[in-house]
Amino acid sequence: MASLKYWVWLSTRPGVGAGAANRLLEWFGTPEQVFFADEKSYADIPSLRKNDLAALGDKNLLAAKKALEACEENGYRIVTLFDGDYPARLRNIPDPPVVLYVRGRLPVMDEEAAVAVVGTRSCTPYGTKAAERMGYELARHGCLVVSGLARGVDSCAALGALRAGGRVVGVIGSGLDIVYPPENGQLFEDVASTGAIISEYAPGTPVAGEHFPQRNRIMSGVSVGVAVIEAPLKSGALITASHALEQGRDVFALPGNVDSPACEGSNRLLREGAVPVMSGKDIAEEYEGLYPDKIQFGREKVPLGAQQAERLVAGVSARKRQKPAKKEIDNDNTVEYIDLVRLKERLSADEFRIISAIGPHARHIDEIIGESGLSAGAVLSALTMLELDGYVEQSKGKYFKLLYEINKVD
């Protein structure tokens, strides 16, 4: 096998992207031969630019040796395009990275139901809760969560997966020794200790805007599907979804508020054919047949975050104090009651209409849309919030039921 220093040299040529690096390997066979080729040999290769030729003419290996020393010092591993443990999924995309730097233990990605969870950095409270829950449910049902570890949706999904005891593969757009955003230092540690963080950039490579679109193709490349939680029209998450479609991956999207700019991009994906989902379970079910040894379904409910739990505990306590004695006896303490007036105070207008539309029995999503008089997007968005807050529960076939019986007091 070729010496790693030549792989690192090739992958760090300024301006020589993965596409040109792959063409060079196809032409010469190994990175050593690329290194020892002369300018005339390079000139024979179609589509190489003048800047590429200048970068390839620099035979200084000092930077490559420093990168290798940093990897050894920090315990990073280098996986090359020709290695057996390089993910086949990623190798088969257009212009795969010729080198992957790995921190932690990279799972055998080709055997995993890996789902990239992406979305805006500036997510709304809805996006924050939905992303964490999505990550939690995916991990709980046996999927591997892939995250860019950026602010917003990426971080929330990774945290949710870790809370569920799952593994996360982080894909970053800088060297492995660069923590970005800086406040995610502990998240990086947790991800690396249970899963892995990977990058195509050598240690010491700073964060740069042009790195993120390249990072996104790796996220979709190692995954079987991409889930877009919340994304405006101009969002890197849409770039990831575009890469996914080009690579033949599934694209899922969580319906969002139709009036929110933060959801315009993700809602547009739904209009263009993305698979609508409301939970991690919806996605896991898509891969149950392909990964029967990985995907699992239990009866465990997703725990709420601290704020939601505090809100519900306070609400339930109040409801318990209000429950009529006869009601408690009639129902043998198995059903919680909730006061209609208090419920109206806590919920948005759309959420309250949907609670009323569901009624005492489980209703199909189409029935809820028809009964509520709201648009499909508004109903799906509100149902997601009601699920997150513990008011409704979804069962197979897109049926929803209330977790509390409505006490219609005068």
C-alpha positions in Angstrom: 0.0 0.0 0.0 1.2 3.5 -0.7 2.8 5.4 2.1 0.3 7.6 3.9 2.4 10.7 3.4 1.6 10.7 -0.3 -2.1 10.3 0.3 -1.9 13.3 2.7 0.2 15.3 0.2 -2.3 14.6 -2.6 -5.4 15.5 -0.5 -3.9 18.7 0.8 -2.8 20.2 -2.6 -4.2 23.8 -2.5 -7.1 24.1 -5.0 -7.0 20.5 -6.0 -10.3 19.2 -5.0 -11.6 15.7 -4.6 -12.7 15.5 -8.2 -9.2 16.3 -9.6 -7.6 14.0 -7.0 -9.8 11.1 -8.1 -8.9 11.7 -11.7 -5.2 11.7 -10.9 -5.5 8.4 -9.1 -7.4 6.9 -12.0 -4.7 8.1 -14.4 -1.6 7.2 -12.4 -2.9 4.4 -10.1 -1.3 5.4 -6.8 -0.6 8.7 -4.9 3.1 7.9 -5.1 3.0 7.9 -8.8 1.0 11.1 -8.8 3.7 12.6 -6.5 6.7 11.5 -8.7 5.0 12.5 -12.0 6.4 15.5 -13.8 4.7 18.5 -15.3 4.5 17.0 -18.8 2.7 13.9 -17.4 0.2 16.1 -15.6 -0.4 18.1 -18.7 -1.6 15.0 -20.5 -4.6 14.7 -18.1 -7.8 16.3 -19.5 -9.5 19.0 -17.5 -6.7 19.7 -15.1 -6.4 23.5 -14.6 -3.3 25.6 -14.5 -3.7 26.1 -10.7 -3.9 22.3 -10.3 -0.6 21.9 -12.2 1.1 24.5 -10.0 -0.1 22.9 -6.8 1.0 19.4 -8.0 4.5 20.9 -8.9 5.1 21.6 -5.2 6.7 18.4 -3.9 7.4 19.6 -0.4 6.2 16.9 2.1 6.7 18.9 5.2 3.0 19.8 5.7 2.0 16.1 5.1 4.6 15.0 7.7 3.2 17.5 10.2 -0.3 16.2 9.6 0.8 12.7 10.2 2.5 13.7 13.4 -0.6 15.5 14.6 -2.6 12.3 13.9 -0.2 10.2 15.8 -0.1 12.6 18.7 -3.9 12.9 19.0 -4.8 9.3 18.2 -6.5 10.1 14.9 -6.7 7.4 12.2 -6.3 7.9 8.5 -8.5 5.8 6.1 -7.7 6.1 2.4 -9.9 5.5 -0.6 -8.1 2.2 -1.3 -8.5 0.8 2.2 -10.9 -2.0 2.9 -12.6 -0.2 5.8 -13.3 2.9 3.7 -17.2 3.0 3.5 -18.3 1.6 0.1 -21.3 3.9 0.1 -19.0 6.9 0.2 -16.6 5.4 -2.3 -19.4 5.1 -4.8 -20.5 8.8 -4.8 -19.2 11.2 -7.4 -15.8 12.6 -6.3 -15.4 10.9 -2.9 -12.8 12.2 -0.5 -9.5 10.4 -1.1 -8.6 10.5 2.6 -10.7 10.4 5.8 -9.3 11.4 9.1 -11.1 9.6 12.0 -11.4 10.4 15.6 -13.0 7.7 17.7 -14.2 4.3 16.3 -15.9 4.5 13.0 -18.7 1.9 12.7 -18.9 -0.3 9.6 -21.0 2.3 7.9 -22.2 -0.1 5.1 -23.9 -2.3 7.7 -25.7 0.6 9.5 -29.1 2.2 8.9 -27.3 5.6 9.0 -29.5 8.7 8.7 -28.2 12.2 8.5 -30.3 14.7 10.4 -29.9 18.2 9.1 -31.4 21.6 9.4 -30.9 25.3 10.1 -28.4 26.6 12.6 -31.0 29.2 13.7 -33.8 26.8 14.6 -37.0 27.8 16.3 -38.1 26.2 19.6 -40.1 23.8 17.4 -37.0 22.8 15.5 -35.0 22.4 18.6 -37.4 20.0 20.2 -38.2 18.2 17.0 -34.5 17.6 16.1 -33.6 16.3 19.6 -36.6 14.0 19.5 -35.8 12.8 16.0 -32.2 12.0 17.0 -33.5 10.2 20.1 -36.0 8.1 18.3 -33.7 7.1 15.5 -31.1 5.9 17.9 -33.7 4.2 20.1 -35.0 2.2 17.1 -31.5 1.2 15.9 -30.5 3.8 13.4 -27.1 5.5 13.4 -27.4 9.3 13.5 -25.0 11.3 11.2 -24.6 14.9 12.2 -22.6 17.9 11.1 -22.3 18.9 14.8 -23.1 22.5 13.9 -25.3 24.8 15.9 -29.0 24.3 15.9 -30.6 21.2 14.4 -27.3 19.2 14.0 -26.3 19.6 17.6 -29.9 18.9 18.9 -30.1 15.7 16.9 -26.7 14.5 18.1 -27.7 15.2 21.7 -30.9 13.3 21.3 -29.2 10.3 19.9 -26.6 10.3 22.7 -29.4 10.6 25.3 -30.9 7.4 23.8 -27.6 5.6 24.3 -27.0 5.6 20.5 -23.9 6.3 18.5 -23.3 9.4 16.4 -20.9 9.9 13.5 -20.0 13.5 13.2 -18.8 15.0 9.9 -17.0 18.3 10.1 -15.6 20.8 7.7 -12.3 21.5 9.4 -9.4 19.5 10.9 -10.4 17.1 13.7 -8.5 19.3 16.2 -10.7 22.3 15.5 -13.9 22.4 17.6 -16.6 24.5 15.8 -18.7 26.0 17.2 -16.4 26.4 20.2 -19.3 25.8 22.7 -19.7 22.2 21.3 -16.5 21.0 22.9 -18.3 18.5 25.2 -20.5 17.3 22.4 -17.4 16.6 20.3 -16.0 14.6 23.2 -19.2 12.6 23.7 -19.6 11.8 20.0 -16.0 10.7 19.7 -16.1 8.5 22.8 -19.2 6.6 21.6 -18.9 6.8 17.9 -16.6 8.8 15.6 -15.9 12.2 14.1 -14.6 12.3 10.5 -13.2 14.9 8.2 -11.5 15.0 4.8 -9.4 17.9 6.0 -6.0 17.4 7.7 -5.5 18.4 11.3 -5.0 22.1 11.7 -7.3 23.0 8.8 -9.4 26.0 9.9 -13.1 26.4 9.4 -14.0 27.9 6.0 -17.3 28.5 4.4 -16.5 26.6 1.3 -15.8 23.5 3.3 -19.3 23.0 4.4 -20.9 22.1 1.1 -18.1 19.6 0.6 -18.8 18.3 4.1 -22.5 17.9 3.3 -21.8 15.4 0.4 -20.0 13.2 2.9 -22.9 13.3 5.4 -25.3 12.1 2.7 -22.7 9.8 1.2 -22.2 7.7 4.4 -26.0 7.6 5.0 -28.9 5.7 3.6 -31.2 8.7 4.0 -31.3 12.4 5.0 -33.9 13.9 7.3 -34.5 17.6 7.0 -36.0 18.9 10.2 -36.3 22.7 9.7 -34.7 24.6 6.9 -35.3 28.0 5.3 -35.0 28.5 1.5 -31.3 29.3 1.7 -30.0 26.5 3.9 -27.0 24.2 3.8 -29.5 21.4 4.7 -31.0 21.8 1.2 -27.5 21.3 -0.2 -27.3 18.1 1.7 -30.7 17.0 0.5 -29.6 17.8 -3.1 -26.5 15.7 -2.7 -28.6 12.9 -1.3 -30.9 12.9 -4.3 -27.9 12.8 -6.7 -26.4 9.9 -4.7 -29.7 7.9 -4.7 -30.4 8.4 -1.0 -33.8 8.8 0.6 -34.9 12.3 1.5 -37.3 12.8 4.4 -38.7 16.1 5.7 -40.6 17.0 8.9 -43.6 19.3 8.1 -43.2 22.7 9.6 -45.3 25.8 10.2 -46.4 27.0 6.8 -46.1 30.6 7.9 -42.6 30.3 9.3 -39.6 31.3 7.1 -37.5 28.8 9.0 -39.6 26.0 7.4 -39.9 27.2 3.9 -37.1 25.1 2.5 -38.2 21.9 4.3 -41.8 22.4 3.4 -40.8 22.9 -0.3 -38.9 19.6 -0.2 -42.2 17.9 0.8 -44.0 19.6 -2.2 -41.2 18.3 -4.4 -41.5 14.7 -3.3 -39.6 14.2 -0.1 -41.1 11.6 2.2 -43.1 13.3 5.0 -42.2 12.0 8.5 -43.3 12.9 12.0 -41.0 10.8 14.1 -37.8 8.8 14.0 -40.0 5.7 14.0 -41.4 6.7 10.7 -37.9 6.6 9.2 -36.8 3.5 11.0 -39.8 1.6 9.6 -38.5 2.4 6.1 -35.3 0.4 6.8 -36.7 -2.5 8.9 -36.6 -4.9 6.0 -33.1 -3.9 4.9 -31.5 -3.9 8.4 -33.6 -6.4 10.4 -30.7 -7.0 12.8 -30.3 -3.3 13.5 -33.9 -1.8 13.6 -35.9 -2.5 16.7 -39.2 -1.3 18.0 -40.1 -1.2 21.7 -42.9 0.2 23.7 -40.7 2.7 25.4 -41.8 6.4 25.2 -39.4 9.2 24.5 -38.5 11.1 27.6 -39.2 14.8 27.5 -36.6 17.5 28.0 -36.4 19.3 31.3 -38.6 22.2 30.3 -41.3 20.1 28.7 -41.2 17.7 31.7 -41.5 20.6 34.2 -44.4 22.0 32.2 -46.3 18.7 32.0 -45.6 17.8 35.7 -47.1 21.1 36.8 -50.0 20.6 34.4 -50.8 17.1 35.5 -50.6 18.0 39.1 -53.1 20.8 38.6 -55.4 18.4 36.6 -55.2 15.8 39.4 -56.4 18.3 41.9 -59.3 19.2 39.7 -60.5 15.6 38.9 -63.9 14.8 40.3 -64.1 11.9 42.6 -66.7 10.1 40.5 -64.5 10.3 37.5 -61.6 8.7 39.4 -63.7 5.8 40.5 -65.4 5.3 37.2 -62.1 5.0 35.4 -60.1 3.2 38.1 -57.3 5.9 37.9 -56.2 4.7 34.5 -57.1 7.9 32.5 -55.9 11.4 33.2 -58.4 14.2 32.8 -57.6 17.7 31.5 -59.7 20.7 32.0 -60.9 22.2 28.7 -60.5 25.8 29.8 -56.9 25.2 31.0 -56.1 23.3 27.8 -57.3 26.2 25.6 -54.9 28.5 27.6 -51.9 26.3 27.0 -52.3 25.5 23.3 -52.2 27.5 20.1 -55.4 27.9 18.2 -54.4 25.2 15.7 -53.4 22.8 18.4 -56.7 23.3 20.2 -58.7 22.7 17.0 -56.8 19.5 16.4 -57.4 18.2 20.0 -61.1 18.9 19.5 -61.0 17.1 16.1 -59.5 14.0 17.5 -62.0 13.6 20.3 -62.3 10.5 22.5 -61.2 7.9 19.9 -58.2 7.5 17.7 -58.6 9.3 14.4 -56.7 8.9 11.1 -54.6 11.9 9.9 -57.0 12.4 7.0 -60.0 12.6 9.3 -58.2 15.1 11.5 -57.4 17.3 8.5 -61.0 17.2 7.3 -62.5 17.7 10.8 -60.2 20.6 11.8 -60.6 22.5 8.5 -56.8 23.2 8.6 -54.3 22.6 5.8 -52.4 19.4 5.8 -49.1 21.2 6.6 -50.7 23.1 9.5 -52.1 19.8 11.0 -48.9 17.9 10.7 -46.9 20.8 12.3 -49.4 21.1 15.2 -49.6 17.3 15.7 -45.8 17.2 16.0 -45.9 19.8 18.7 -48.7 18.0 20.5 -46.7 14.8 20.4 -43.6 16.6 21.8 -45.6 18.0 24.6 -47.3 14.7 25.5 -50.9 15.4 24.6 -51.3 13.0 21.7 -49.7 9.7 20.6 -49.3 8.3 17.1 -49.9 4.6 16.3 -49.4 2.6 13.1 -51.2 3.7 10.1 -51.1 7.4 11.0 -53.7 7.2 13.7 -53.6 9.7 16.6 -55.2 9.5 20.0 -55.4 11.8 23.0 -53.4 10.8 26.1 -55.9 12.7 28.3 -59.6 12.6 28.4 -61.2 16.0 28.0 -63.2 17.1 31.1 -65.7 19.6 29.6 -66.5 21.6 32.8 -69.0 24.4 32.7 
